[in-house]
Amino acid sequence: MTTQEIADRLVNLCRKGQNQQAIEELYHDDIVSVEAAGEPREAKGLEAVKGKSEYFANTMEVHDMKVSDPLVGGNHFAVTMYMDATDKQRGKREAMTEICVYEVNGGKIVREQFFYPAG
């Protein structure tokens, strides 16, 4: 798959709420995932990223999510994600917007990094 095809597929799956399927299908076994804040800031490996995604799904109730069309350049692409969600542990609802940057190599996503206000 080309970077554009991977970007389009990721956006399509995320818009349907199928984030776990996106990870299974599009991510490399040695994926590196970097968050703007929180612990751990960096997750390495497919199993660690799956665990991070499952943790998010179990602790957040998503009310609305929007994903922009991808902006592709070479072997990178970026999307903007907007989410209205409630933290189940704190009972706090908030709107969040982040820029998500992905790197593709060998037909798989090898790195993702999220940019959002840390605080």
Phi and psi restraints in degrees (range 20) as a CNS / XPLOR table:
assign (resid 1 and name C) (resid 2 and name N)
       (resid 2 and name CA) (resid 2 and name C) 1.0 -79.6 20.0 2
assign (resid 2 and name N) (resid 2 and name CA)
       (resid 2 and name C) (resid 3 and name N) 1.0 168.3 20.0 2
assign (resid 2 and name C) (resid 3 and name N)
       (resid 3 and name CA) (resid 3 and name C) 1.0 -59.6 20.0 2
assign (resid 3 and name N) (resid 3 and name CA)
       (resid 3 and name C) (resid 4 and name N) 1.0 -41.4 20.0 2
assign (resid 3 and name C) (resid 4 and name N)
       (resid 4 and name CA) (resid 4 and name C) 1.0 -62.5 20.0 2
assign (resid 4 and name N) (resid 4 and name CA)
       (resid 4 and name C) (resid 5 and name N) 1.0 -44.1 20.0 2
assign (resid 4 and name C) (resid 5 and name N)
       (resid 5 and name CA) (resid 5 and name C) 1.0 -63.6 20.0 2
assign (resid 5 and name N) (resid 5 and name CA)
       (resid 5 and name C) (resid 6 and name N) 1.0 -41.4 20.0 2
assign (resid 5 and name C) (resid 6 and name N)
       (resid 6 and name CA) (resid 6 and name C) 1.0 -65.2 20.0 2
assign (resid 6 and name N) (resid 6 and name CA)
       (resid 6 and name C) (resid 7 and name N) 1.0 -44.1 20.0 2
assign (resid 6 and name C) (resid 7 and name N)
       (resid 7 and name CA) (resid 7 and name C) 1.0 -60.2 20.0 2
assign (resid 7 and name N) (resid 7 and name CA)
       (resid 7 and name C) (resid 8 and name N) 1.0 -46.3 20.0 2
assign (resid 7 and name C) (resid 8 and name N)
       (resid 8 and name CA) (resid 8 and name C) 1.0 -63.0 20.0 2
assign (resid 8 and name N) (resid 8 and name CA)
       (resid 8 and name C) (resid 9 and name N) 1.0 -40.9 20.0 2
assign (resid 8 and name C) (resid 9 and name N)
       (resid 9 and name CA) (resid 9 and name C) 1.0 -66.6 20.0 2
assign (resid 9 and name N) (resid 9 and name CA)
       (resid 9 and name C) (resid 10 and name N) 1.0 -42.6 20.0 2
assign (resid 9 and name C) (resid 10 and name N)
       (resid 10 and name CA) (resid 10 and name C) 1.0 -61.0 20.0 2
assign (resid 10 and name N) (resid 10 and name CA)
       (resid 10 and name C) (resid 11 and name N) 1.0 -46.8 20.0 2
assign (resid 10 and name C) (resid 11 and name N)
       (resid 11 and name CA) (resid 11 and name C) 1.0 -60.8 20.0 2
assign (resid 11 and name N) (resid 11 and name CA)
       (resid 11 and name C) (resid 12 and name N) 1.0 -45.4 20.0 2
assign (resid 11 and name C) (resid 12 and name N)
       (resid 12 and name CA) (resid 12 and name C) 1.0 -58.3 20.0 2
assign (resid 12 and name N) (resid 12 and name CA)
       (resid 12 and name C) (resid 13 and name N) 1.0 -48.4 20.0 2
assign (resid 12 and name C) (resid 13 and name N)
       (resid 13 and name CA) (resid 13 and name C) 1.0 -66.1 20.0 2
assign (resid 13 and name N) (resid 13 and name CA)
       (resid 13 and name C) (resid 14 and name N) 1.0 -42.5 20.0 2
assign (resid 13 and name C) (resid 14 and name N)
       (resid 14 and name CA) (resid 14 and name C) 1.0 -64.0 20.0 2
assign (resid 14 and name N) (resid 14 and name CA)
       (resid 14 and name C) (resid 15 and name N) 1.0 -38.4 20.0 2
assign (resid 14 and name C) (resid 15 and name N)
       (resid 15 and name CA) (resid 15 and name C) 1.0 -63.8 20.0 2
assign (resid 15 and name N) (resid 15 and name CA)
       (resid 15 and name C) (resid 16 and name N) 1.0 -26.3 20.0 2
assign (resid 15 and name C) (resid 16 and name N)
       (resid 16 and name CA) (resid 16 and name C) 1.0 -90.2 20.0 2
assign (resid 16 and name N) (resid 16 and name CA)
       (resid 16 and name C) (resid 17 and name N) 1.0 -1.3 20.0 2
assign (resid 16 and name C) (resid 17 and name N)
       (resid 17 and name CA) (resid 17 and name C) 1.0 76.8 20.0 2
assign (resid 17 and name N) (resid 17 and name CA)
       (resid 17 and name C) (resid 18 and name N) 1.0 19.8 20.0 2
assign (resid 17 and name C) (resid 18 and name N)
       (resid 18 and name CA) (resid 18 and name C) 1.0 -101.0 20.0 2
assign (resid 18 and name N) (resid 18 and name CA)
       (resid 18 and name C) (resid 19 and name N) 1.0 54.8 20.0 2
assign (resid 18 and name C) (resid 19 and name N)
       (resid 19 and name CA) (resid 19 and name C) 1.0 -65.2 20.0 2
assign (resid 19 and name N) (resid 19 and name CA)
       (resid 19 and name C) (resid 20 and name N) 1.0 -39.2 20.0 2
assign (resid 19 and name C) (resid 20 and name N)
       (resid 20 and name CA) (resid 20 and name C) 1.0 -64.1 20.0 2
assign (resid 20 and name N) (resid 20 and name CA)
       (resid 20 and name C) (resid 21 and name N) 1.0 -40.3 20.0 2
assign (resid 20 and name C) (resid 21 and name N)
       (resid 21 and name CA) (resid 21 and name C) 1.0 -63.8 20.0 2
assign (resid 21 and name N) (resid 21 and name CA)
       (resid 21 and name C) (resid 22 and name N) 1.0 -39.0 20.0 2
assign (resid 21 and name C) (resid 22 and name N)
       (resid 22 and name CA) (resid 22 and name C) 1.0 -60.2 20.0 2
assign (resid 22 and name N) (resid 22 and name CA)
       (resid 22 and name C) (resid 23 and name N) 1.0 -43.0 20.0 2
assign (resid 22 and name C) (resid 23 and name N)
       (resid 23 and name CA) (resid 23 and name C) 1.0 -63.3 20.0 2
assign (resid 23 and name N) (resid 23 and name CA)
       (resid 23 and name C) (resid 24 and name N) 1.0 -48.9 20.0 2
assign (resid 23 and name C) (resid 24 and name N)
       (resid 24 and name CA) (resid 24 and name C) 1.0 -59.2 20.0 2
assign (resid 24 and name N) (resid 24 and name CA)
       (resid 24 and name C) (resid 25 and name N) 1.0 -41.4 20.0 2
assign (resid 24 and name C) (resid 25 and name N)
       (resid 25 and name CA) (resid 25 and name C) 1.0 -85.3 20.0 2
assign (resid 25 and name N) (resid 25 and name CA)
       (resid 25 and name C) (resid 26 and name N) 1.0 -36.6 20.0 2
assign (resid 25 and name C) (resid 26 and name N)
       (resid 26 and name CA) (resid 26 and name C) 1.0 -110.8 20.0 2
assign (resid 26 and name N) (resid 26 and name CA)
       (resid 26 and name C) (resid 27 and name N) 1.0 -15.5 20.0 2
assign (resid 26 and name C) (resid 27 and name N)
       (resid 27 and name CA) (resid 27 and name C) 1.0 -93.5 20.0 2
assign (resid 27 and name N) (resid 27 and name CA)
       (resid 27 and name C) (resid 28 and name N) 1.0 143.3 20.0 2
assign (resid 27 and name C) (resid 28 and name N)
       (resid 28 and name CA) (resid 28 and name C) 1.0 -74.8 20.0 2
assign (resid 28 and name N) (resid 28 and name CA)
       (resid 28 and name C) (resid 29 and name N) 1.0 152.0 20.0 2
assign (resid 28 and name C) (resid 29 and name N)
       (resid 29 and name CA) (resid 29 and name C) 1.0 -58.0 20.0 2
assign (resid 29 and name N) (resid 29 and name CA)
       (resid 29 and name C) (resid 30 and name N) 1.0 -30.4 20.0 2
assign (resid 29 and name C) (resid 30 and name N)
       (resid 30 and name CA) (resid 30 and name C) 1.0 -102.6 20.0 2
assign (resid 30 and name N) (resid 30 and name CA)
       (resid 30 and name C) (resid 31 and name N) 1.0 30.4 20.0 2
assign (resid 30 and name C) (resid 31 and name N)
       (resid 31 and name CA) (resid 31 and name C) 1.0 -54.0 20.0 2
assign (resid 31 and name N) (resid 31 and name CA)
       (resid 31 and name C) (resid 32 and name N) 1.0 144.3 20.0 2
assign (resid 31 and name C) (resid 32 and name N)
       (resid 32 and name CA) (resid 32 and name C) 1.0 -118.7 20.0 2
assign (resid 32 and name N) (resid 32 and name CA)
       (resid 32 and name C) (resid 33 and name N) 1.0 127.8 20.0 2
assign (resid 32 and name C) (resid 33 and name N)
       (resid 33 and name CA) (resid 33 and name C) 1.0 -120.7 20.0 2
assign (resid 33 and name N) (resid 33 and name CA)
       (resid 33 and name C) (resid 34 and name N) 1.0 126.4 20.0 2
assign (resid 33 and name C) (resid 34 and name N)
       (resid 34 and name CA) (resid 34 and name C) 1.0 -121.9 20.0 2
assign (resid 34 and name N) (resid 34 and name CA)
       (resid 34 and name C) (resid 35 and name N) 1.0 124.3 20.0 2
assign (resid 34 and name C) (resid 35 and name N)
       (resid 35 and name CA) (resid 35 and name C) 1.0 -96.5 20.0 2
assign (resid 35 and name N) (resid 35 and name CA)
       (resid 35 and name C) (resid 36 and name N) 1.0 155.5 20.0 2
assign (resid 35 and name C) (resid 36 and name N)
       (resid 36 and name CA) (resid 36 and name C) 1.0 -73.4 20.0 2
assign (resid 36 and name N) (resid 36 and name CA)
       (resid 36 and name C) (resid 37 and name N) 1.0 -27.8 20.0 2
assign (resid 36 and name C) (resid 37 and name N)
       (resid 37 and name CA) (resid 37 and name C) 1.0 -153.7 20.0 2
assign (resid 37 and name N) (resid 37 and name CA)
       (resid 37 and name C) (resid 38 and name N) 1.0 171.9 20.0 2
assign (resid 37 and name C) (resid 38 and name N)
       (resid 38 and name CA) (resid 38 and name C) 1.0 91.7 20.0 2
assign (resid 38 and name N) (resid 38 and name CA)
       (resid 38 and name C) (resid 39 and name N) 1.0 175.1 20.0 2
assign (resid 38 and name C) (resid 39 and name N)
       (resid 39 and name CA) (resid 39 and name C) 1.0 -126.4 20.0 2
assign (resid 39 and name N) (resid 39 and name CA)
       (resid 39 and name C) (resid 40 and name N) 1.0 133.8 20.0 2
assign (resid 39 and name C) (resid 40 and name N)
       (resid 40 and name CA) (resid 40 and name C) 1.0 -78.6 20.0 2
assign (resid 40 and name N) (resid 40 and name CA)
       (resid 40 and name C) (resid 41 and name N) 1.0 147.7 20.0 2
assign (resid 40 and name C) (resid 41 and name N)
       (resid 41 and name CA) (resid 41 and name C) 1.0 -71.6 20.0 2
assign (resid 41 and name N) (resid 41 and name CA)
       (resid 41 and name C) (resid 42 and name N) 1.0 -30.0 20.0 2
assign (resid 41 and name C) (resid 42 and name N)
       (resid 42 and name CA) (resid 42 and name C) 1.0 -129.5 20.0 2
assign (resid 42 and name N) (resid 42 and name CA)
       (resid 42 and name C) (resid 43 and name N) 1.0 129.7 20.0 2
assign (resid 42 and name C) (resid 43 and name N)
       (resid 43 and name CA) (resid 43 and name C) 1.0 -115.8 20.0 2
assign (resid 43 and name N) (resid 43 and name CA)
       (resid 43 and name C) (resid 44 and name N) 1.0 135.1 20.0 2
assign (resid 43 and name C) (resid 44 and name N)
       (resid 44 and name CA) (resid 44 and name C) 1.0 -121.3 20.0 2
assign (resid 44 and name N) (resid 44 and name CA)
       (resid 44 and name C) (resid 45 and name N) 1.0 129.7 20.0 2
assign (resid 44 and name C) (resid 45 and name N)
       (resid 45 and name CA) (resid 45 and name C) 1.0 99.7 20.0 2
assign (resid 45 and name N) (resid 45 and name CA)
       (resid 45 and name C) (resid 46 and name N) 1.0 150.3 20.0 2
assign (resid 45 and name C) (resid 46 and name N)
       (resid 46 and name CA) (resid 46 and name C) 1.0 -59.7 20.0 2
assign (resid 46 and name N) (resid 46 and name CA)
       (resid 46 and name C) (resid 47 and name N) 1.0 -43.4 20.0 2
assign (resid 46 and name C) (resid 47 and name N)
       (resid 47 and name CA) (resid 47 and name C) 1.0 -64.6 20.0 2
assign (resid 47 and name N) (resid 47 and name CA)
       (resid 47 and name C) (resid 48 and name N) 1.0 -38.9 20.0 2
assign (resid 47 and name C) (resid 48 and name N)
       (resid 48 and name CA) (resid 48 and name C) 1.0 -65.2 20.0 2
assign (resid 48 and name N) (resid 48 and name CA)
       (resid 48 and name C) (resid 49 and name N) 1.0 -40.1 20.0 2
assign (resid 48 and name C) (resid 49 and name N)
       (resid 49 and name CA) (resid 49 and name C) 1.0 -70.0 20.0 2
assign (resid 49 and name N) (resid 49 and name CA)
       (resid 49 and name C) (resid 50 and name N) 1.0 -38.8 20.0 2
assign (resid 49 and name C) (resid 50 and name N)
       (resid 50 and name CA) (resid 50 and name C) 1.0 -60.3 20.0 2
assign (resid 50 and name N) (resid 50 and name CA)
       (resid 50 and name C) (resid 51 and name N) 1.0 -43.5 20.0 2
assign (resid 50 and name C) (resid 51 and name N)
       (resid 51 and name CA) (resid 51 and name C) 1.0 -62.2 20.0 2
assign (resid 51 and name N) (resid 51 and name CA)
       (resid 51 and name C) (resid 52 and name N) 1.0 -41.2 20.0 2
assign (resid 51 and name C) (resid 52 and name N)
       (resid 52 and name CA) (resid 52 and name C) 1.0 -62.5 20.0 2
assign (resid 52 and name N) (resid 52 and name CA)
       (resid 52 and name C) (resid 53 and name N) 1.0 -42.9 20.0 2
assign (resid 52 and name C) (resid 53 and name N)
       (resid 53 and name CA) (resid 53 and name C) 1.0 -66.1 20.0 2
assign (resid 53 and name N) (resid 53 and name CA)
       (resid 53 and name C) (resid 54 and name N) 1.0 -42.0 20.0 2
assign (resid 53 and name C) (resid 54 and name N)
       (resid 54 and name CA) (resid 54 and name C) 1.0 -64.6 20.0 2
assign (resid 54 and name N) (resid 54 and name CA)
       (resid 54 and name C) (resid 55 and name N) 1.0 -40.7 20.0 2
assign (resid 54 and name C) (resid 55 and name N)
       (resid 55 and name CA) (resid 55 and name C) 1.0 -59.3 20.0 2
assign (resid 55 and name N) (resid 55 and name CA)
       (resid 55 and name C) (resid 56 and name N) 1.0 -46.4 20.0 2
assign (resid 55 and name C) (resid 56 and name N)
       (resid 56 and name CA) (resid 56 and name C) 1.0 -60.1 20.0 2
assign (resid 56 and name N) (resid 56 and name CA)
       (resid 56 and name C) (resid 57 and name N) 1.0 -46.3 20.0 2
assign (resid 56 and name C) (resid 57 and name N)
       (resid 57 and name CA) (resid 57 and name C) 1.0 -61.5 20.0 2
assign (resid 57 and name N) (resid 57 and name CA)
       (resid 57 and name C) (resid 58 and name N) 1.0 -33.3 20.0 2
assign (resid 57 and name C) (resid 58 and name N)
       (resid 58 and name CA) (resid 58 and name C) 1.0 -81.7 20.0 2
assign (resid 58 and name N) (resid 58 and name CA)
       (resid 58 and name C) (resid 59 and name N) 1.0 -22.6 20.0 2
assign (resid 58 and name C) (resid 59 and name N)
       (resid 59 and name CA) (resid 59 and name C) 1.0 -106.6 20.0 2
assign (resid 59 and name N) (resid 59 and name CA)
       (resid 59 and name C) (resid 60 and name N) 1.0 -11.4 20.0 2
assign (resid 59 and name C) (resid 60 and name N)
       (resid 60 and name CA) (resid 60 and name C) 1.0 -122.5 20.0 2
assign (resid 60 and name N) (resid 60 and name CA)
       (resid 60 and name C) (resid 61 and name N) 1.0 137.6 20.0 2
assign (resid 60 and name C) (resid 61 and name N)
       (resid 61 and name CA) (resid 61 and name C) 1.0 -103.5 20.0 2
assign (resid 61 and name N) (resid 61 and name CA)
       (resid 61 and name C) (resid 62 and name N) 1.0 112.6 20.0 2
assign (resid 61 and name C) (resid 62 and name N)
       (resid 62 and name CA) (resid 62 and name C) 1.0 -89.1 20.0 2
assign (resid 62 and name N) (resid 62 and name CA)
       (resid 62 and name C) (resid 63 and name N) 1.0 122.3 20.0 2
assign (resid 62 and name C) (resid 63 and name N)
       (resid 63 and name CA) (resid 63 and name C) 1.0 -92.6 20.0 2
assign (resid 63 and name N) (resid 63 and name CA)
       (resid 63 and name C) (resid 64 and name N) 1.0 -34.9 20.0 2
assign (resid 63 and name C) (resid 64 and name N)
       (resid 64 and name CA) (resid 64 and name C) 1.0 -155.0 20.0 2
assign (resid 64 and name N) (resid 64 and name CA)
       (resid 64 and name C) (resid 65 and name N) 1.0 143.2 20.0 2
assign (resid 64 and name C) (resid 65 and name N)
       (resid 65 and name CA) (resid 65 and name C) 1.0 -145.7 20.0 2
assign (resid 65 and name N) (resid 65 and name CA)
       (resid 65 and name C) (resid 66 and name N) 1.0 134.5 20.0 2
assign (resid 65 and name C) (resid 66 and name N)
       (resid 66 and name CA) (resid 66 and name C) 1.0 -128.9 20.0 2
assign (resid 66 and name N) (resid 66 and name CA)
       (resid 66 and name C) (resid 67 and name N) 1.0 140.3 20.0 2
assign (resid 66 and name C) (resid 67 and name N)
       (resid 67 and name CA) (resid 67 and name C) 1.0 -127.7 20.0 2
assign (resid 67 and name N) (resid 67 and name CA)
       (resid 67 and name C) (resid 68 and name N) 1.0 127.9 20.0 2
assign (resid 67 and name C) (resid 68 and name N)
       (resid 68 and name CA) (resid 68 and name C) 1.0 -70.9 20.0 2
assign (resid 68 and name N) (resid 68 and name CA)
       (resid 68 and name C) (resid 69 and name N) 1.0 167.1 20.0 2
assign (resid 68 and name C) (resid 69 and name N)
       (resid 69 and name CA) (resid 69 and name C) 1.0 -66.2 20.0 2
assign (resid 69 and name N) (resid 69 and name CA)
       (resid 69 and name C) (resid 70 and name N) 1.0 151.1 20.0 2
assign (resid 69 and name C) (resid 70 and name N)
       (resid 70 and name CA) (resid 70 and name C) 1.0 -77.4 20.0 2
assign (resid 70 and name N) (resid 70 and name CA)
       (resid 70 and name C) (resid 71 and name N) 1.0 148.2 20.0 2
assign (resid 70 and name C) (resid 71 and name N)
       (resid 71 and name CA) (resid 71 and name C) 1.0 -108.3 20.0 2
assign (resid 71 and name N) (resid 71 and name CA)
       (resid 71 and name C) (resid 72 and name N) 1.0 115.3 20.0 2
assign (resid 71 and name C) (resid 72 and name N)
       (resid 72 and name CA) (resid 72 and name C) 1.0 -109.8 20.0 2
assign (resid 72 and name N) (resid 72 and name CA)
       (resid 72 and name C) (resid 73 and name N) 1.0 135.8 20.0 2
assign (resid 72 and name C) (resid 73 and name N)
       (resid 73 and name CA) (resid 73 and name C) 1.0 -145.1 20.0 2
assign (resid 73 and name N) (resid 73 and name CA)
       (resid 73 and name C) (resid 74 and name N) 1.0 111.5 20.0 2
assign (resid 73 and name C) (resid 74 and name N)
       (resid 74 and name CA) (resid 74 and name C) 1.0 62.0 20.0 2
assign (resid 74 and name N) (resid 74 and name CA)
       (resid 74 and name C) (resid 75 and name N) 1.0 -125.0 20.0 2
assign (resid 74 and name C) (resid 75 and name N)
       (resid 75 and name CA) (resid 75 and name C) 1.0 -101.1 20.0 2
assign (resid 75 and name N) (resid 75 and name CA)
       (resid 75 and name C) (resid 76 and name N) 1.0 21.5 20.0 2
assign (resid 75 and name C) (resid 76 and name N)
       (resid 76 and name CA) (resid 76 and name C) 1.0 -124.1 20.0 2
assign (resid 76 and name N) (resid 76 and name CA)
       (resid 76 and name C) (resid 77 and name N) 1.0 155.2 20.0 2
assign (resid 76 and name C) (resid 77 and name N)
       (resid 77 and name CA) (resid 77 and name C) 1.0 -149.4 20.0 2
assign (resid 77 and name N) (resid 77 and name CA)
       (resid 77 and name C) (resid 78 and name N) 1.0 158.3 20.0 2
assign (resid 77 and name C) (resid 78 and name N)
       (resid 78 and name CA) (resid 78 and name C) 1.0 -135.4 20.0 2
assign (resid 78 and name N) (resid 78 and name CA)
       (resid 78 and name C) (resid 79 and name N) 1.0 148.6 20.0 2
assign (resid 78 and name C) (resid 79 and name N)
       (resid 79 and name CA) (resid 79 and name C) 1.0 -137.3 20.0 2
assign (resid 79 and name N) (resid 79 and name CA)
       (resid 79 and name C) (resid 80 and name N) 1.0 156.6 20.0 2
assign (resid 79 and name C) (resid 80 and name N)
       (resid 80 and name CA) (resid 80 and name C) 1.0 -103.2 20.0 2
assign (resid 80 and name N) (resid 80 and name CA)
       (resid 80 and name C) (resid 81 and name N) 1.0 131.4 20.0 2
assign (resid 80 and name C) (resid 81 and name N)
       (resid 81 and name CA) (resid 81 and name C) 1.0 -116.4 20.0 2
assign (resid 81 and name N) (resid 81 and name CA)
       (resid 81 and name C) (resid 82 and name N) 1.0 132.0 20.0 2
assign (resid 81 and name C) (resid 82 and name N)
       (resid 82 and name CA) (resid 82 and name C) 1.0 -114.3 20.0 2
assign (resid 82 and name N) (resid 82 and name CA)
       (resid 82 and name C) (resid 83 and name N) 1.0 136.0 20.0 2
assign (resid 82 and name C) (resid 83 and name N)
       (resid 83 and name CA) (resid 83 and name C) 1.0 -141.1 20.0 2
assign (resid 83 and name N) (resid 83 and name CA)
       (resid 83 and name C) (resid 84 and name N) 1.0 135.6 20.0 2
assign (resid 83 and name C) (resid 84 and name N)
       (resid 84 and name CA) (resid 84 and name C) 1.0 -109.3 20.0 2
assign (resid 84 and name N) (resid 84 and name CA)
       (resid 84 and name C) (resid 85 and name N) 1.0 113.8 20.0 2
assign (resid 84 and name C) (resid 85 and name N)
       (resid 85 and name CA) (resid 85 and name C) 1.0 -146.0 20.0 2
assign (resid 85 and name N) (resid 85 and name CA)
       (resid 85 and name C) (resid 86 and name N) 1.0 157.5 20.0 2
assign (resid 85 and name C) (resid 86 and name N)
       (resid 86 and name CA) (resid 86 and name C) 1.0 -113.9 20.0 2
assign (resid 86 and name N) (resid 86 and name CA)
       (resid 86 and name C) (resid 87 and name N) 1.0 128.5 20.0 2
assign (resid 86 and name C) (resid 87 and name N)
       (resid 87 and name CA) (resid 87 and name C) 1.0 -74.4 20.0 2
assign (resid 87 and name N) (resid 87 and name CA)
       (resid 87 and name C) (resid 88 and name N) 1.0 112.4 20.0 2
assign (resid 87 and name C) (resid 88 and name N)
       (resid 88 and name CA) (resid 88 and name C) 1.0 -62.8 20.0 2
assign (resid 88 and name N) (resid 88 and name CA)
       (resid 88 and name C) (resid 89 and name N) 1.0 -32.4 20.0 2
assign (resid 88 and name C) (resid 89 and name N)
       (resid 89 and name CA) (resid 89 and name C) 1.0 -73.8 20.0 2
assign (resid 89 and name N) (resid 89 and name CA)
       (resid 89 and name C) (resid 90 and name N) 1.0 -39.5 20.0 2
assign (resid 89 and name C) (resid 90 and name N)
       (resid 90 and name CA) (resid 90 and name C) 1.0 -97.1 20.0 2
assign (resid 90 and name N) (resid 90 and name CA)
       (resid 90 and name C) (resid 91 and name N) 1.0 -14.0 20.0 2
assign (resid 90 and name C) (resid 91 and name N)
       (resid 91 and name CA) (resid 91 and name C) 1.0 68.4 20.0 2
assign (resid 91 and name N) (resid 91 and name CA)
       (resid 91 and name C) (resid 92 and name N) 1.0 21.7 20.0 2
assign (resid 91 and name C) (resid 92 and name N)
       (resid 92 and name CA) (resid 92 and name C) 1.0 -102.7 20.0 2
assign (resid 92 and name N) (resid 92 and name CA)
       (resid 92 and name C) (resid 93 and name N) 1.0 126.2 20.0 2
assign (resid 92 and name C) (resid 93 and name N)
       (resid 93 and name CA) (resid 93 and name C) 1.0 -99.8 20.0 2
assign (resid 93 and name N) (resid 93 and name CA)
       (resid 93 and name C) (resid 94 and name N) 1.0 136.3 20.0 2
assign (resid 93 and name C) (resid 94 and name N)
       (resid 94 and name CA) (resid 94 and name C) 1.0 -153.3 20.0 2
assign (resid 94 and name N) (resid 94 and name CA)
       (resid 94 and name C) (resid 95 and name N) 1.0 156.8 20.0 2
assign (resid 94 and name C) (resid 95 and name N)
       (resid 95 and name CA) (resid 95 and name C) 1.0 -97.9 20.0 2
assign (resid 95 and name N) (resid 95 and name CA)
       (resid 95 and name C) (resid 96 and name N) 1.0 136.7 20.0 2
assign (resid 95 and name C) (resid 96 and name N)
       (resid 96 and name CA) (resid 96 and name C) 1.0 -131.9 20.0 2
assign (resid 96 and name N) (resid 96 and name CA)
       (resid 96 and name C) (resid 97 and name N) 1.0 141.2 20.0 2
assign (resid 96 and name C) (resid 97 and name N)
       (resid 97 and name CA) (resid 97 and name C) 1.0 -129.0 20.0 2
assign (resid 97 and name N) (resid 97 and name CA)
       (resid 97 and name C) (resid 98 and name N) 1.0 135.4 20.0 2
assign (resid 97 and name C) (resid 98 and name N)
       (resid 98 and name CA) (resid 98 and name C) 1.0 -141.4 20.0 2
assign (resid 98 and name N) (resid 98 and name CA)
       (resid 98 and name C) (resid 99 and name N) 1.0 153.9 20.0 2
assign (resid 98 and name C) (resid 99 and name N)
       (resid 99 and name CA) (resid 99 and name C) 1.0 -99.4 20.0 2
assign (resid 99 and name N) (resid 99 and name CA)
       (resid 99 and name C) (resid 100 and name N) 1.0 128.7 20.0 2
assign (resid 99 and name C) (resid 100 and name N)
       (resid 100 and name CA) (resid 100 and name C) 1.0 -115.6 20.0 2
assign (resid 100 and name N) (resid 100 and name CA)
       (resid 100 and name C) (resid 101 and name N) 1.0 123.4 20.0 2
assign (resid 100 and name C) (resid 101 and name N)
       (resid 101 and name CA) (resid 101 and name C) 1.0 -115.4 20.0 2
assign (resid 101 and name N) (resid 101 and name CA)
       (resid 101 and name C) (resid 102 and name N) 1.0 132.4 20.0 2
assign (resid 101 and name C) (resid 102 and name N)
       (resid 102 and name CA) (resid 102 and name C) 1.0 -124.0 20.0 2
assign (resid 102 and name N) (resid 102 and name CA)
       (resid 102 and name C) (resid 103 and name N) 1.0 145.4 20.0 2
assign (resid 102 and name C) (resid 103 and name N)
       (resid 103 and name CA) (resid 103 and name C) 1.0 -117.3 20.0 2
assign (resid 103 and name N) (resid 103 and name CA)
       (resid 103 and name C) (resid 104 and name N) 1.0 134.6 20.0 2
assign (resid 103 and name C) (resid 104 and name N)
       (resid 104 and name CA) (resid 104 and name C) 1.0 -115.1 20.0 2
assign (resid 104 and name N) (resid 104 and name CA)
       (resid 104 and name C) (resid 105 and name N) 1.0 137.4 20.0 2
assign (resid 104 and name C) (resid 105 and name N)
       (resid 105 and name CA) (resid 105 and name C) 1.0 -148.6 20.0 2
assign (resid 105 and name N) (resid 105 and name CA)
       (resid 105 and name C) (resid 106 and name N) 1.0 131.7 20.0 2
assign (resid 105 and name C) (resid 106 and name N)
       (resid 106 and name CA) (resid 106 and name C) 1.0 63.1 20.0 2
assign (resid 106 and name N) (resid 106 and name CA)
       (resid 106 and name C) (resid 107 and name N) 1.0 28.7 20.0 2
assign (resid 106 and name C) (resid 107 and name N)
       (resid 107 and name CA) (resid 107 and name C) 1.0 80.9 20.0 2
assign (resid 107 and name N) (resid 107 and name CA)
       (resid 107 and name C) (resid 108 and name N) 1.0 12.5 20.0 2
assign (resid 107 and name C) (resid 108 and name N)
       (resid 108 and name CA) (resid 108 and name C) 1.0 -137.1 20.0 2
assign (resid 108 and name N) (resid 108 and name CA)
       (resid 108 and name C) (resid 109 and name N) 1.0 155.6 20.0 2
assign (resid 108 and name C) (resid 109 and name N)
       (resid 109 and name CA) (resid 109 and name C) 1.0 -77.2 20.0 2
assign (resid 109 and name N) (resid 109 and name CA)
       (resid 109 and name C) (resid 110 and name N) 1.0 122.7 20.0 2
assign (resid 109 and name C) (resid 110 and name N)
       (resid 110 and name CA) (resid 110 and name C) 1.0 -106.6 20.0 2
assign (resid 110 and name N) (resid 110 and name CA)
       (resid 110 and name C) (resid 111 and name N) 1.0 -16.6 20.0 2
assign (resid 110 and name C) (resid 111 and name N)
       (resid 111 and name CA) (resid 111 and name C) 1.0 -153.5 20.0 2
assign (resid 111 and name N) (resid 111 and name CA)
       (resid 111 and name C) (resid 112 and name N) 1.0 140.9 20.0 2
assign (resid 111 and name C) (resid 112 and name N)
       (resid 112 and name CA) (resid 112 and name C) 1.0 -134.7 20.0 2
assign (resid 112 and name N) (resid 112 and name CA)
       (resid 112 and name C) (resid 113 and name N) 1.0 143.4 20.0 2
assign (resid 112 and name C) (resid 113 and name N)
       (resid 113 and name CA) (resid 113 and name C) 1.0 -141.2 20.0 2
assign (resid 113 and name N) (resid 113 and name CA)
       (resid 113 and name C) (resid 114 and name N) 1.0 136.0 20.0 2
assign (resid 113 and name C) (resid 114 and name N)
       (resid 114 and name CA) (resid 114 and name C) 1.0 -112.5 20.0 2
assign (resid 114 and name N) (resid 114 and name CA)
       (resid 114 and name C) (resid 115 and name N) 1.0 132.9 20.0 2
assign (resid 114 and name C) (resid 115 and name N)
       (resid 115 and name CA) (resid 115 and name C) 1.0 -118.2 20.0 2
assign (resid 115 and name N) (resid 115 and name CA)
       (resid 115 and name C) (resid 116 and name N) 1.0 119.0 20.0 2
assign (resid 115 and name C) (resid 116 and name N)
       (resid 116 and name CA) (resid 116 and name C) 1.0 -157.5 20.0 2
assign (resid 116 and name N) (resid 116 and name CA)
       (resid 116 and name C) (resid 117 and name N) 1.0 163.8 20.0 2
assign (resid 116 and name C) (resid 117 and name N)
       (resid 117 and name CA) (resid 117 and name C) 1.0 -61.6 20.0 2
assign (resid 117 and name N) (resid 117 and name CA)
       (resid 117 and name C) (resid 118 and name N) 1.0 125.4 20.0 2
assign (resid 117 and name C) (resid 118 and name N)
       (resid 118 and name CA) (resid 118 and name C) 1.0 -94.5 20.0 2
assign (resid 118 and name N) (resid 118 and name CA)
       (resid 118 and name C) (resid 119 and name N) 1.0 118.2 20.0 2
